[in-house]
Amino acid sequence: MEVDVRRVSAGMVALLVGAGVVGAGTAARAAEAVSGAAPGTASVAVSGAAPGRTPGTVRGAEDIADQLKAIPGMAVTEKPSSLPGYRWFWLRYRQPVDHRRPDGQWFEQRIMLQHAAADRPMVLYTSGYGTPETMFKAEPTALVNGNQISVEYRYFSPSRPEPARWSKDTIWQAATDEHRIVGALKRIYRARWISTGASKGGMTAVYHKRFYPRDVDGSVVYVAPNDVRNDDDRAYDRFFATVGSDPGCRAHVKALAREILKRRPAMLARVKADAAKNGWTYSILRTPDRAFENSVMDYEWGFWQYKLQSDCASLPKTDASDDDLYRSLDEVSGVSFYTDQGLKDYVPYYYQAGTQLGWAKPQFTHLRPLLRYESSYQPRTYVPRSIPMRFDGGRAMRDIDSWVRTKGNHMLFLYGANDPWGAEPFRLGRGTRDSAVYTAPGMNHSGRMIEKLAAGDRAKATQSVLRWANVSPDARKLFGRLDATDPLRLERPPL
């Protein structure tokens, strides 16, 4: 593992090497930092490290870029780094569309690699969606001071085969994508591996570990729903009846959604005006009216998913102007999301929700009888009719749930107490080993949950991650403050 050499003296370097906390590669970089030399030009060799080596390589090894290029099927482009101490690579890895028929169609899967040093732990960040084109540190990456790869989920552009065979957009095929990536990169990164992800990315981390439990040494799973009983969604109704500590806030959010729907003509006029101005179309949801109503059905869910209870004070009154209510709907639900332009990037998600993952269907009693299209609140509505879909009856999710409760190990599940997606969480069972479920008080669907936990839970969760990554608590203190920089709003849409 590695320390932040910028904060370590020469004497401390010698102490760490002698204690076995860091290796020769780290010591060489520490010597560079202490001497003030530019990376890769140090004149001091420590513990046999060869001077002049590029940061992150070991004695006698090629530069990391050359090692990556040597992986069969891997295309490598280095980009300017915005994180000190890291090099940034955009990778494209050839994957079979159907892993059961690897001699058939292939596609290129996009991976973002943040490389610090080959001897540090690696964090596998599964987004569950497209991969953000920005550098960031997931919370486990910051905890262990590690490398990070961010893997784009199959069928999200540009990691989509052409033509797209949608029947291959399954959780097993995606898990096998990740399995092949891990196998390829473990030739270089031989320290411990930790997987992580939030929302659908967290679900993806669980599914990968279920099918390939030896690929990673631990998993940190954020705000991942577990819809094991898709035909019974009463948990969501119980959630909305009790969420938060302020009954007045709960009632006001419901009342606002109803008031917005009561003013349908005025709201719809604004939707159409924005559509004309921005070139929005509605071939997927068919009409602006259906799109508008779906956005209102998402209003309560969207508020609790993205906002905090304290944000209730900034919501408009029910007697506010049409413009104020429309602005609130747009801020909470996002009017543009329900257009063809907004939905096109999320079709792969809705396809999986309607075939394997399941979906939430709360009872909209507070909106009746004002609803016209309540039955449209399902994934089939959000996927073009040219793509065939059939739900598997919950078979895949029952298998996942059973595995977590009977064989799951080295897993942390973290939820926000006020997050609707936590209404159906993963639960541990008698067969689960070295795992825990934690809830962050008052939190929504955001990431970085470990730092939001109560002190005792935070200490236990941190200790688990460090142990799985083989990072000692004493060495962790040398890393400085936790500087996670998770990207914002990577969560899945509220259906």
C-alpha positions in Angstrom: 0.0 0.0 0.0 1.0 3.7 -0.3 1.1 6.8 1.7 0.9 10.4 0.7 4.7 11.0 0.4 4.2 14.8 0.4 3.4 14.6 4.1 6.2 12.2 5.1 9.7 13.1 6.2 12.8 11.2 5.1 13.1 9.7 8.6 9.5 8.5 8.5 10.2 6.9 5.1 13.0 4.8 6.5 10.7 3.9 9.5 7.9 2.8 7.2 10.1 0.8 5.0 11.7 -1.0 8.0 8.2 -1.7 9.4 7.1 -3.2 6.1 4.3 -0.6 5.7 5.5 0.6 2.3 7.6 -1.0 -0.4 10.5 0.1 -2.5 8.4 1.8 -5.1 6.8 4.0 -2.5 10.1 4.7 -0.9 11.6 5.9 -4.2 8.7 8.3 -4.7 9.1 9.5 -1.1 12.7 10.1 -1.7 11.8 12.2 -4.8 9.3 14.2 -2.7 11.8 14.7 0.2 14.6 15.8 -2.1 12.3 18.1 -4.1 13.1 16.4 -7.4 10.5 16.1 -10.2 8.7 12.7 -10.3 10.8 10.2 -12.3 14.1 12.2 -11.9 15.1 11.4 -8.3 18.8 11.0 -7.6 18.3 9.0 -4.4 17.6 5.3 -4.5 15.9 3.8 -1.4 15.8 0.1 -0.6 17.1 -0.9 -4.0 14.6 1.1 -6.0 16.0 2.1 -9.4 16.4 5.9 -9.8 14.6 7.5 -12.7 11.6 5.2 -12.7 8.2 6.6 -13.5 6.0 6.8 -10.4 3.9 3.7 -9.9 6.4 1.2 -11.5 8.6 -1.3 -9.8 12.2 -2.1 -10.4 12.7 -3.5 -13.9 9.1 -2.9 -14.9 7.8 -1.0 -17.9 6.0 2.2 -17.6 2.4 1.7 -16.7 1.1 2.9 -20.1 3.2 0.2 -21.8 2.0 -2.4 -19.4 -1.6 -1.5 -20.2 -1.0 -1.5 -23.9 0.4 -5.0 -23.6 -3.0 -6.4 -22.5 -4.7 -8.1 -25.4 -7.7 -6.2 -26.6 -6.9 -3.1 -24.6 -6.7 0.4 -26.2 -5.0 3.1 -24.1 -5.1 6.8 -24.2 -3.5 9.0 -21.4 -5.3 12.2 -20.5 -4.2 15.2 -18.4 -4.7 14.4 -14.7 -6.7 16.7 -12.4 -5.8 14.7 -9.3 -2.4 15.2 -7.7 -0.4 12.0 -7.6 -2.5 10.2 -10.2 -2.2 9.5 -13.9 -5.4 9.3 -15.9 -6.0 6.7 -18.6 -9.0 6.2 -20.8 -9.2 2.5 -21.7 -11.3 0.6 -24.2 -11.5 -3.1 -23.8 -12.9 -5.6 -26.3 -15.7 -7.6 -24.8 -17.9 -10.3 -26.4 -21.6 -9.3 -26.5 -22.4 -12.8 -25.4 -19.8 -14.3 -23.1 -21.2 -17.8 -23.7 -20.3 -17.3 -27.4 -17.0 -15.4 -27.4 -16.4 -16.1 -31.0 -19.4 -13.9 -32.0 -20.1 -10.1 -31.9 -17.8 -7.9 -29.9 -17.9 -4.3 -28.6 -15.5 -1.9 -26.8 -16.2 -1.2 -23.2 -15.0 2.1 -21.7 -12.9 2.2 -18.5 -11.4 5.1 -16.7 -8.2 4.3 -14.8 -6.8 6.6 -12.1 -3.3 5.2 -11.5 -1.3 6.0 -8.5 1.0 3.0 -8.0 0.8 -0.6 -9.0 1.4 -1.8 -5.4 -1.5 0.1 -3.9 -5.0 -1.4 -3.5 -7.3 -1.1 -6.5 -10.9 0.1 -6.2 -13.3 -1.1 -8.9 -16.1 1.5 -9.2 -19.1 0.2 -11.0 -21.3 3.1 -12.1 -24.2 1.0 -13.3 -24.6 3.6 -16.0 -22.3 5.6 -18.3 -18.9 6.5 -16.9 -18.3 10.2 -16.0 -15.6 11.8 -18.1 -14.0 13.3 -15.0 -11.6 12.3 -12.4 -13.0 11.6 -8.9 -12.2 9.6 -5.8 -14.9 7.2 -4.6 -15.0 7.1 -0.8 -13.2 3.7 -0.5 -10.5 5.0 -2.9 -9.9 7.9 -0.5 -9.9 5.6 2.5 -7.3 3.3 1.2 -5.3 5.8 -0.9 -5.7 3.5 -3.8 -6.0 3.3 -7.6 -9.4 3.4 -9.2 -11.0 2.0 -12.3 -14.5 3.3 -13.3 -16.3 0.8 -15.5 -19.0 1.8 -17.9 -22.0 -0.5 -17.9 -22.6 -2.4 -21.1 -25.2 -0.9 -23.5 -24.6 2.6 -22.2 -23.1 4.8 -24.9 -20.4 4.5 -26.1 -20.1 1.0 -24.6 -22.9 -0.3 -26.8 -22.6 -3.0 -29.5 -24.0 -2.2 -32.9 -26.4 -3.6 -33.6 -27.6 -3.9 -30.0 -28.8 -7.3 -29.1 -30.9 -6.3 -26.1 -31.4 -9.8 -24.8 -27.7 -9.8 -23.8 -28.1 -6.8 -21.5 -28.3 -9.0 -18.4 -26.7 -8.9 -14.9 -24.7 -12.0 -15.6 -23.3 -10.7 -18.9 -22.3 -7.4 -17.2 -20.7 -9.2 -14.2 -18.7 -11.3 -16.7 -17.6 -8.0 -18.4 -16.2 -6.9 -15.0 -14.7 -10.4 -14.3 -12.7 -10.2 -17.6 -11.5 -6.6 -16.8 -10.4 -7.7 -13.3 -8.5 -10.7 -14.7 -6.7 -8.5 -17.2 -5.7 -5.8 -14.8 -4.6 -8.1 -12.0 -1.6 -8.9 -14.1 -0.5 -5.4 -13.1 -2.4 -4.5 -9.9 -1.7 -7.4 -7.6 -2.6 -5.8 -4.3 -6.0 -6.1 -2.7 -9.2 -5.2 -4.7 -12.3 -3.4 -3.3 -15.5 -3.0 -5.4 -17.9 -0.2 -4.9 -20.8 1.6 -6.5 -23.9 3.6 -5.6 -27.6 2.9 -6.5 -27.6 0.8 -9.7 -23.8 0.9 -9.4 -24.1 -0.7 -6.0 -26.4 -3.3 -7.3 -23.9 -4.0 -10.0 -21.1 -4.5 -7.4 -23.4 -7.0 -5.6 -24.2 -9.0 -8.8 -20.5 -9.1 -9.8 -19.6 -10.5 -6.4 -22.4 -13.0 -6.5 -21.2 -14.5 -9.8 -17.4 -14.0 -9.2 -16.9 -13.9 -5.4 -13.1 -14.2 -5.6 -12.5 -11.3 -7.9 -12.5 -8.7 -5.1 -11.5 -8.8 -1.4 -14.4 -6.6 -0.2 -17.4 -4.6 -1.5 -18.7 -1.3 -0.3 -22.3 -0.9 -1.6 -24.1 2.4 -1.4 -27.9 2.9 -1.5 -28.6 -0.2 -3.5 -32.3 -1.4 -3.6 -33.1 -5.1 -3.4 -36.4 -5.5 -5.1 -36.7 -9.2 -4.4 -40.6 -9.1 -4.4 -41.5 -7.0 -7.3 -45.2 -7.7 -7.0 -45.3 -6.4 -3.4 -44.3 -2.7 -3.1 -46.0 -1.9 0.2 -42.6 -1.1 1.7 -42.5 2.1 -0.4 -45.9 3.2 0.9 -44.8 2.6 4.5 -41.7 4.6 3.7 -43.6 7.7 2.4 -46.0 7.5 5.4 -43.1 7.7 7.9 -40.1 9.3 6.2 -38.3 12.0 8.2 -39.1 13.4 11.6 -41.4 16.2 10.4 -45.0 15.1 9.5 -45.6 18.6 8.2 -42.9 18.3 5.6 -44.2 14.9 4.5 -47.7 16.4 4.1 -46.5 19.5 2.3 -44.6 17.5 -0.4 -47.6 15.4 -1.1 -49.9 18.5 -1.2 -47.5 20.2 -3.6 -47.6 17.3 -6.0 -51.4 17.3 -5.9 -51.6 21.0 -6.5 -49.2 20.8 -9.5 -51.4 18.1 -11.0 -54.6 20.2 -10.3 -53.1 23.0 -12.4 -52.5 20.6 -15.4 -53.5 23.1 -18.1 -51.1 25.8 -16.8 -48.3 23.4 -16.2 -48.8 21.7 -19.6 -48.6 25.0 -21.3 -45.2 25.6 -19.8 -44.0 22.1 -20.7 -45.0 22.6 -24.3 -43.3 26.1 -24.4 -40.1 24.6 -23.1 -40.3 21.8 -25.5 -40.7 24.2 -28.5 -37.8 26.3 -27.2 -35.4 23.4 -26.7 -36.5 21.0 -29.5 -37.8 18.3 -27.1 -39.8 15.4 -28.5 -42.0 12.7 -26.9 -42.0 9.6 -29.1 -41.1 7.4 -26.1 -43.7 8.7 -23.7 -46.0 9.5 -26.6 -47.4 12.9 -25.5 -46.3 15.9 -23.4 -49.3 15.2 -21.1 -48.1 11.7 -20.2 -44.6 13.0 -19.7 -45.9 15.8 -17.4 -48.0 13.4 -15.4 -45.1 10.9 -14.9 -42.9 13.8 -13.7 -45.6 14.6 -11.1 -45.8 11.0 -10.0 -42.0 11.2 -9.4 -42.2 14.5 -7.5 -42.5 13.0 -3.9 -39.9 10.3 -4.7 -37.5 12.8 -6.3 -37.7 15.2 -3.3 -36.7 12.6 -0.8 -34.2 11.0 -3.1 -32.2 14.2 -3.8 -33.2 16.6 -1.1 -32.9 16.8 2.7 -35.8 17.4 5.1 -34.3 20.8 5.8 -35.1 21.7 2.1 -38.8 21.6 2.9 -38.4 25.2 4.0 -37.5 26.3 0.5 -40.4 24.7 -1.2 -43.2 26.9 -2.5 -46.6 27.2 -0.8 -49.5 25.4 -2.3 -51.0 28.8 -3.2 -47.9 29.9 -5.0 -48.0 31.1 -8.6 -48.0 28.8 -11.6 -44.5 29.8 -12.4 -43.2 29.0 -8.9 -44.9 25.6 -8.9 -43.5 24.8 -12.4 -40.0 25.7 -11.2 -40.3 23.4 -8.3 -41.5 20.5 -10.5 -38.5 21.2 -12.8 -36.0 21.4 -9.9 -37.2 18.2 -8.2 -38.3 16.0 -11.1 -36.5 17.5 -14.0 -39.0 18.3 -16.8 -36.5 17.7 -19.5 -35.8 14.1 -18.3 -39.2 12.9 -19.6 -38.4 13.8 -23.2 -36.8 11.6 -25.8 -33.6 13.5 -25.4 -33.6 13.0 -21.6 -34.5 9.3 -21.7 -32.3 8.0 -24.5 -29.3 7.5 -22.3 -31.3 5.6 -19.7 -33.0 3.1 -22.0 -30.5 0.3 -20.9 -31.5 0.9 -17.3 -35.2 0.7 -17.9 -34.7 -2.4 -20.1 -33.0 -4.1 -17.2 -35.6 -2.9 -14.7 -38.3 -4.4 -16.8 -36.6 -7.7 -17.4 -34.6 -8.5 -14.3 -34.2 -5.8 -11.6 -37.8 -5.0 -10.9 -39.3 -1.6 -10.2 -41.0 0.4 -7.5 -44.7 1.1 -7.8 -46.0 3.1 -4.9 -49.7 3.8 -4.5 -50.5 7.4 -5.6 -53.5 7.8 -3.4 -52.7 11.5 -2.8 -52.9 12.1 -6.6 -56.2 10.3 -7.3 -58.6 10.9 -9.1 -56.4 13.4 -10.9 -54.3 10.8 -12.7 -54.9 9.8 -16.3 -51.9 7.5 -16.9 -51.1 5.9 -13.6 -50.6 2.5 -15.3 -47.8 4.0 -17.4 -45.6 4.2 -14.3 -43.5 1.1 -15.3 -40.3 0.5 -17.2 -42.1 -0.7 -20.4 -43.3 2.9 -20.9 -39.7 4.2 -20.9 -38.3 1.8 -23.5 -39.0 2.2 -27.2 -41.6 -0.3 -28.5 -39.1 -1.6 -31.1 -37.2 -3.3 -28.2 -38.9 -6.4 -26.9 -39.1 -6.9 -23.1 -40.3 -9.6 -20.8 -39.9 -9.6 -17.0 -38.4 -12.8 -15.6 -40.8 -12.9 -12.7 -38.2 -12.0 -10.1 -36.0 -15.1 -10.6 -32.7 -13.2 -10.9 -33.3 -11.0 -7.9 -34.4 -14.0 -5.7 -31.1 -15.7 -6.6 -29.1 -12.6 -5.7 -31.0 -12.1 -2.4 -30.5 -15.7 -1.4 -26.8 -15.6 -2.2 -26.3 -12.5 0.0 -28.1 -14.1 2.9 -26.5 -17.5 2.6 -23.0 -17.0 1.1 -22.3 -13.3 1.0 -19.1 -12.1 2.6 -16.9 -9.0 3.0 -19.7 -6.7 2.2 -20.8 -3.3 3.6 -24.3 -2.0 2.7 -24.9 1.7 3.4 -28.2 3.5 3.2 -29.6 6.9 3.8 -32.5 6.9 6.4 -34.6 9.2 4.2 -33.9 7.6 0.8 -36.8 5.9 -0.9 -34.5 3.3 -2.5 -33.6 2.1 1.0 -37.2 1.0 1.6 -36.3 -2.4 0.2 -32.6 -2.9 1.3 -30.3 -5.8 1.1 -30.5 -7.9 4.3 -27.9 -10.2 5.8 -28.7 -13.8 6.8 -27.2 -16.6 8.9 -24.8 -17.5 6.1 -23.5 -14.0 5.5 -19.9 -13.5 6.8 -17.9 -10.4 7.8 -20.5 -8.0 6.5 -22.8 -5.3 7.8 -25.6 -2.9 7.0 -25.4 0.7 8.1 -27.9 3.6 7.9 -26.9 7.2 7.8 -29.3 9.3 9.9 -31.3 11.9 7.9 -29.4 11.2 4.6 -30.8 10.8 1.1 -29.6 8.9 -1.9 -26.1 10.5 -2.0 -22.8 8.7 -1.8 -19.9 9.1 0.7 -22.1 7.5 3.4 -19.3 6.2 5.7 -18.4 9.8 6.7 -22.1 10.4 7.4 -22.5 7.5 9.8 -22.7 7.8 13.6 -19.2 7.8 15.1 -19.2 4.2 16.2 -20.5 2.8 12.9 -18.1 5.0 11.0 -15.2 3.6 12.9 -16.3 0.0 12.3 -17.1 0.5 8.6 -13.7 2.2 8.1 -11.9 -0.6 9.9 -13.6 -3.2 7.7 -12.5 -1.5 4.5 -8.9 -1.0 5.6 -8.7 -4.7 6.7 -10.0 -5.9 3.4 -7.6 -3.7 1.5 -4.7 -4.8 3.8 -4.1 -1.2 4.9 -3.1 -0.7 8.5 -5.0 1.9 10.6 -1.7 3.4 11.5 -0.7 3.9 7.9 -4.2 5.3 7.2 -3.5 8.2 9.5 -0.7 9.3 7.2 -3.0 9.8 4.2 -4.5 13.0 5.6 -8.1 13.9 5.6 -10.7 11.9 3.6 -10.8 13.6 0.2 -13.5 11.6 -1.6 -14.8 13.5 -4.6 -17.7 11.4 -5.9 -19.4 12.8 -9.0 -22.9 14.3 -8.4 -26.2 12.8 -9.4 -25.0 9.6 -10.9 -28.0 7.9 -9.2 -30.5 6.1 -11.3 -33.8 7.8 -12.3 -36.7 7.6 -9.9 -38.7 4.7 -11.3 
